[in-house]
Amino acid sequence: MPVDLDDLDALRRLDRAGALSLVDDYTRQFREAWGRVEQADLAGIPMPDHVLILGTGGGSATAATLLRTYLYDRSEVPIEICQAYQPPAYLRRTTLVVAVSYSGNTQETLQAYEQAAASGVSAVVITAGGELAARARSYGHPVIHVPGGTPPRMAIGYLFMALLGVFHKLGLAGNTGVELAEQLGELYAVLAEGARRWGTAMPVTDNEAKQLALALRGHIPVVYGLNPNTGAVAERWKRQFGENAKVMAFANLLPDAHHDEAVGWEMERELFGRFFFILLTDDQAPRVLQQRVAATVEVLRERAGGVRVVQARGRGRLARLFSLVHLGDYVSLYLALLRGIDPTPVPMIEHFKAVLSRS
């Protein structure tokens, strides 16, 4: 049965694994992760001319895309993300491979890592354990261990900060230690403020996350991000709607969607009215992108089932990115609870794995 989002006892009963508590605690997770990365020894890693990150899913791949967004105009080294079973053909000795798997047992990542490692590239592994950690030790690759026991999608702080730490230690993050320390301080503050603003104790009347979840009931979410500012976050929202709320959702980029997908806005009103559009904006984005947001809202408001503009908070890019990630995580969890669903279990993923194992 759906719950009242202001009934804290009902929320706790349905959220049996405590997913909301994990999101409340992001500040601690991000801080702890950075402390672990600072202790990692990467002295033997040569300077690469490009980086290939192996990782898939709502934890590893999302952390990688968020990192690439953060470093978009900072790192002079190209960053590619591989979610396939094999690395691309351009792999060479000057490539740095960073294999990321929270469980350490992700099939695609294990196979791609094995092929990359066998070719003799430099590599770093980020994991909570599993087969990936064992293989890394056999190849002599450094392993950054993150705490286990959390659903991978809720371990975003551990995975992202470990990735950021690798790039920072190797001089690929494009900023000084002082600048990064200031950005991290703001990030922790924004996450703490997000937990206060959007956590369960804040009632619907003052809680943007609860309000948006209520507005989304009965609709299909479509999340638009600005390229490159908030595109990775839009993908995160889509993934979280799937895994947490157990609803289909879609994501795209502006301005790219204006060149093709927007034509689909002309579909039958009775169908198009099922879609609820969320535009993730950033007032530090170029003015031309902000103009596109305004035009998108004007057109969609006449046709779609709903339109909401969500603004990034903070000054630095780290804070702004994760203010939106944090809000989206809360929205997806509240939408699950509104639907009477425990957000943590992922029975369809387990069912799909069982089907795959039979074939």
Secondary structure, DSSP 8 states (H G I E B T S, - for coil): ----TT-HHHHHHH-TT-HHHHHHTHHHHHHHHHHHHHT---TT----SEEEEE--HHHHHHHHHHHHHHTTTT-SS-EEEE-SSS--TT--TTEEEEEEESSS--HHHHHHHHHHHHTT-EEEEEESSHHHHHHHHHHT--EEE---SS-GGG-HHHHHHHHHHHHHHTT-S-S-HHHHHHHHHHHHHHHHHHHHHHSTTS-GGG-HHHHHHHHHTTSEEEEEEETTTTHHHHHHHHHHIIIII----EEEEETGGGGTGGGGGGS-HHHHTTEEEEEEE-TTS-HHHHHHHHHHHHHHTTTSSEEEEEE--SSSHHHHHHHHHHHHHHHHHHHHHHTT--SS--HHHHHHHHHHHH-
